[in-house]
Amino acid sequence: MFFNLMHLNIRSLVNKTDELESYLSNSHIKFNVVAITESWLNERTESLLGMDEYRYVDKNRRDKHGGGVGFYVCNDSTFRIRNDLNTIGSPKFEMFAIEIINNFKSKNSIVMVSYRPPIYKIKQYFKELEQVSQITSNENKFVYLLGDLNIDLSPEVSSINKIQLNQLVTCYNLKSMITVPARISNTKKSAIDILFTNHPENIIQCGTILCDLSDHIPLFASTNQKINNKTVADVTFSKYSYSTHRISNLNGIFRLHYKSYCSVTSKRQAQKMTKNKPWITKEFKKC
């Protein structure tokens, strides 16, 4: 079962709907889902986005211009909107999720699109993204996260935001599939558009494709979602949060009991502590 995804930061969808529809109809790849960021839509313009072969669903800003995320979903695909995920975080957290209902031979697919404006606080964004990831990682489904986070993932770039983003997605078994520049200008190029998945082994082909609808180049991925029961085993993974609050709690508990243990002078007492493991407290387990 092949499943094709595309993401485009389009920077005003209402002015480019016809061009995008023509581009998709002439593409040699039949995309099941097209993720859109920076749609710049509002309540008046949402009704102007019809396409013959796709249905558009979205989440837009209500208080000011700009932003906006959504999906064009192929009419052949059955899906539902994941309102449990879409209501996480503040109203300014621009993330929208749907679930593609696959047939009995394959798991369902959770597809998410997100846009983080440069002015949106990075710590707040990571906190909200982690809340979403905690839920999706506990579901036995394919997970795809696409969008524009305004964090440059180019291999030659070394930034704290890039490091923290990679730490976060790694904790939830997500891997970045594309690190080539998707935004190129006369003076700069950057890999700020993302495509993460929890099943990189199912990606047949991915990369960027030529398109002049925006100053961002579209990302795409073609996946094979057929499950081979002979080679894939059900494995239970432990999920670990990287959040600084949780790590601080663990460090505090460790320092407390490490200090107590090092102050022990009796060999008998040390043997007893080693056997009973008093440092594995209820508070430690809660973290």
C-alpha positions as CSV (number, residue, x, y, z in Angstrom):
1,M,0.0,0.0,0.0
2,F,1.6,3.2,-1.1
3,F,1.0,6.5,0.6
4,N,2.4,9.8,-0.8
5,L,2.8,13.0,1.2
6,M,3.8,16.5,0.2
7,H,4.3,19.7,2.3
8,L,4.4,23.3,0.9
9,N,4.8,26.5,2.8
10,I,2.7,28.4,0.2
11,R,2.5,31.9,1.7
12,S,-1.1,32.7,0.8
13,L,-3.2,29.8,-0.5
14,V,-6.3,31.7,-1.6
15,N,-4.3,33.4,-4.4
16,K,-2.6,30.2,-5.6
17,T,-5.4,27.5,-5.3
18,D,-5.8,27.2,-9.1
19,E,-2.1,27.0,-9.7
20,L,-1.7,24.4,-7.0
21,E,-4.5,22.3,-8.4
22,S,-2.9,22.4,-11.8
23,Y,0.5,21.4,-10.3
24,L,-1.0,18.4,-8.4
25,S,-3.0,17.2,-11.4
26,N,0.0,17.3,-13.7
27,S,2.4,15.7,-11.1
28,H,3.6,12.2,-11.9
29,I,3.0,11.4,-8.2
30,K,-0.6,11.1,-6.9
31,F,-0.4,12.6,-3.5
32,N,-2.8,11.3,-0.9
33,V,-2.2,14.2,1.5
34,V,-0.8,17.7,0.8
35,A,0.2,19.6,3.9
36,I,0.0,23.4,3.8
37,T,1.6,26.0,6.0
38,E,1.2,29.8,6.0
39,S,-2.1,29.5,4.2
40,W,-3.0,33.1,5.4
41,L,-6.7,32.2,5.5
42,N,-9.6,33.5,7.5
43,E,-13.3,32.8,7.9
44,R,-14.1,34.7,4.7
45,T,-11.6,33.0,2.4
46,E,-11.9,29.4,3.6
47,S,-14.7,28.7,1.2
48,L,-12.6,29.6,-1.9
49,L,-10.3,26.6,-1.8
50,G,-12.2,23.9,-3.6
51,M,-10.5,21.3,-5.8
52,D,-12.1,18.5,-7.8
53,E,-9.9,15.7,-6.4
54,Y,-9.2,17.0,-2.9
55,R,-11.0,18.1,0.2
56,Y,-9.4,20.9,2.3
57,V,-9.4,20.9,6.1
58,D,-7.6,23.4,8.3
59,K,-6.8,25.4,11.4
60,N,-6.4,29.1,10.9
61,R,-5.6,32.2,13.0
62,R,-8.7,34.1,14.2
63,D,-7.1,37.1,15.7
64,K,-4.6,38.3,13.1
65,H,-3.3,37.9,9.6
66,G,-0.8,35.2,8.5
67,G,0.0,31.7,9.6
68,G,-2.6,28.9,9.2
69,V,-2.1,25.2,8.6
70,G,-4.2,22.5,6.8
71,F,-4.4,19.6,4.5
72,Y,-5.7,18.8,1.1
73,V,-6.8,15.2,1.4
74,C,-7.4,13.1,-1.7
75,N,-11.1,12.1,-2.2
76,D,-10.1,8.5,-2.3
77,S,-8.8,8.6,1.3
78,T,-10.9,8.1,4.4
79,F,-9.9,10.2,7.3
80,R,-10.9,11.8,10.6
81,I,-9.8,15.0,12.2
82,R,-7.9,14.5,15.5
83,N,-9.6,17.1,17.7
84,D,-7.9,15.6,20.8
85,L,-4.6,16.6,19.4
86,N,-5.7,19.8,17.7
87,T,-6.9,21.3,21.0
88,I,-3.6,20.8,22.8
89,G,-1.6,23.9,23.8
90,S,-2.5,27.6,23.5
91,P,-4.6,29.0,20.6
92,K,-1.3,30.3,19.1
93,F,0.1,26.8,18.8
94,E,-0.3,26.1,15.1
95,M,-0.6,22.4,14.7
96,F,-3.3,20.4,12.9
97,A,-3.7,16.6,12.8
98,I,-5.7,14.1,10.9
99,E,-5.8,10.3,10.9
100,I,-5.9,8.4,7.7
101,I,-8.0,5.2,8.0
102,N,-6.1,2.4,6.3
103,N,-7.4,-1.0,5.4
104,F,-7.1,-4.1,7.6
105,K,-3.7,-4.9,6.2
106,S,-2.1,-1.7,7.5
107,K,-2.1,0.5,10.5
108,N,-3.7,3.9,10.4
109,S,-1.6,7.0,9.8
110,I,-1.5,10.1,11.9
111,V,-0.5,13.1,9.8
112,M,0.4,16.4,11.5
113,V,1.3,19.7,10.0
114,S,2.8,22.5,12.1
115,Y,4.0,26.1,11.7
116,R,6.1,27.9,14.2
117,P,6.5,31.7,13.6
118,P,10.0,33.0,14.4
119,I,8.5,35.1,17.2
120,Y,6.8,32.1,18.9
121,K,8.8,31.2,22.1
122,I,10.8,28.0,21.4
123,K,10.4,26.6,24.9
124,Q,6.6,27.0,24.8
125,Y,6.5,25.4,21.3
126,F,8.6,22.4,22.4
127,K,6.4,21.9,25.5
128,E,3.3,21.8,23.3
129,L,4.9,19.6,20.7
130,E,5.9,17.1,23.3
131,Q,2.4,16.9,24.7
132,V,1.2,15.9,21.2
133,S,4.1,13.5,20.7
134,Q,3.4,11.7,24.0
135,I,-0.1,10.8,22.8
136,T,0.9,9.7,19.2
137,S,3.8,7.7,20.4
138,N,1.5,5.5,22.5
139,E,-0.7,4.6,19.5
140,N,0.2,1.7,17.2
141,K,0.1,3.9,14.0
142,F,2.3,5.4,11.4
143,V,3.1,9.0,12.4
144,Y,4.2,11.8,10.1
145,L,5.0,15.4,11.1
146,L,5.4,18.0,8.4
147,G,5.7,21.7,8.4
148,D,7.9,24.8,8.9
149,L,9.4,25.3,12.3
150,N,11.8,28.0,11.5
151,I,14.6,25.9,12.9
152,D,17.4,25.2,10.4
153,L,18.2,21.5,10.3
154,S,21.0,21.8,7.8
155,P,23.9,19.4,8.7
156,E,26.4,22.3,8.9
157,V,24.3,24.3,11.3
158,S,24.9,23.8,15.0
159,S,22.3,25.6,17.2
160,I,20.7,24.9,20.5
161,N,17.2,25.0,18.9
162,K,18.3,22.3,16.4
163,I,19.8,20.2,19.2
164,Q,16.7,20.4,21.4
165,L,14.4,19.6,18.5
166,N,16.4,16.5,17.6
167,Q,16.4,15.4,21.2
168,L,12.7,15.8,21.5
169,V,11.7,13.9,18.4
170,T,14.3,11.2,19.1
171,C,12.6,10.6,22.5
172,Y,9.4,9.7,20.6
173,N,11.0,7.5,17.9
174,L,10.7,10.1,15.2
175,K,13.4,10.6,12.6
176,S,14.0,13.5,10.2
177,M,14.0,12.4,6.6
178,I,15.0,15.6,4.9
179,T,17.8,18.0,5.8
180,V,18.3,19.6,2.4
181,P,17.4,23.3,2.0
182,A,13.8,24.0,1.2
183,R,14.0,27.7,1.3
184,I,16.6,29.3,-1.0
185,S,17.2,33.0,-1.7
186,N,20.0,35.0,-3.3
187,T,21.7,35.3,0.0
188,K,20.7,32.3,2.1
189,K,19.5,28.8,2.1
190,S,18.0,26.9,5.0
191,A,16.4,23.5,5.9
192,I,13.6,24.9,8.0
193,D,10.8,22.7,6.5
194,I,10.5,19.3,8.1
195,L,9.4,15.8,7.5
196,F,9.6,13.4,10.5
197,T,8.3,9.8,10.7
198,N,8.4,7.0,13.2
199,H,8.8,4.4,10.4
200,P,11.7,5.6,8.3
201,E,12.3,2.1,7.0
202,N,9.0,2.4,5.1
203,I,10.1,5.5,3.1
204,I,10.7,4.5,-0.5
205,Q,11.7,7.9,-1.7
206,C,11.8,11.4,-0.3
207,G,13.3,14.8,-1.1
208,T,12.3,18.1,-2.7
209,I,10.5,18.7,-5.9
210,L,10.5,21.7,-8.2
211,C,7.7,24.2,-7.8
212,D,7.6,28.0,-8.2
213,L,4.4,28.7,-6.2
214,S,6.4,30.0,-3.2
215,D,9.9,30.8,-2.0
216,H,9.8,27.4,-0.3
217,I,10.4,24.2,-2.2
218,P,7.9,21.4,-1.6
219,L,9.0,18.3,0.4
220,F,7.6,14.9,-0.5
221,A,7.8,11.3,0.7
222,S,6.5,8.1,-0.9
223,T,6.0,5.3,1.6
224,N,5.1,1.7,1.6
225,Q,2.7,1.1,4.5
226,K,2.2,-2.6,4.0
227,I,3.1,-4.5,7.2
228,N,5.2,-7.7,6.8
229,N,4.1,-9.8,9.8
230,K,7.0,-12.2,9.2
231,T,9.7,-9.6,9.8
232,V,8.1,-7.1,12.0
233,A,7.6,-8.0,15.7
234,D,5.5,-6.2,18.2
235,V,8.0,-4.5,20.6
236,T,7.1,-2.5,23.6
237,F,9.3,0.6,23.9
238,S,9.7,2.7,27.0
239,K,9.0,6.4,26.4
240,Y,11.3,8.9,28.0
241,S,10.6,12.6,28.2
242,Y,13.5,15.0,27.7
243,S,11.8,18.0,29.4
244,T,14.1,20.0,31.6
245,H,11.6,20.0,34.5
246,R,11.6,16.2,34.6
247,I,15.3,15.9,34.3
248,S,15.8,18.4,37.1
249,N,13.6,16.3,39.4
250,L,15.6,13.2,38.5
251,N,18.9,15.0,39.1
252,G,17.7,16.3,42.5
253,I,16.7,12.8,43.6
254,F,20.0,11.3,42.4
255,R,22.1,14.0,44.2
256,L,20.2,13.5,47.5
257,H,20.6,9.7,47.6
258,Y,24.1,9.8,46.2
259,K,25.2,12.1,49.0
260,S,23.6,9.8,51.6
261,Y,25.2,6.7,50.1
262,C,28.7,8.2,50.0
263,S,28.5,9.2,53.7
264,V,28.0,5.6,54.8
265,T,31.0,4.3,56.7
266,S,29.7,0.9,57.8
267,K,30.3,-2.0,55.3
268,R,27.2,-3.8,56.6
269,Q,25.0,-0.7,56.1
270,A,26.4,-0.2,52.6
271,Q,25.5,-3.9,51.7
272,K,22.0,-3.4,53.1
273,M,21.5,-0.2,51.0
274,T,22.7,-1.9,47.9
275,K,20.3,-4.8,48.4
276,N,17.2,-2.6,49.2
277,K,18.0,0.2,46.7
278,P,16.5,3.0,48.8
279,W,17.2,5.5,46.0
280,I,14.5,4.0,43.9
281,T,11.8,6.0,45.7
282,K,8.2,6.7,44.8
283,E,9.1,10.2,43.7
284,F,11.9,8.7,41.4
285,K,9.4,6.3,39.8
286,K,6.9,9.1,39.2
287,C,9.5,11.0,37.2
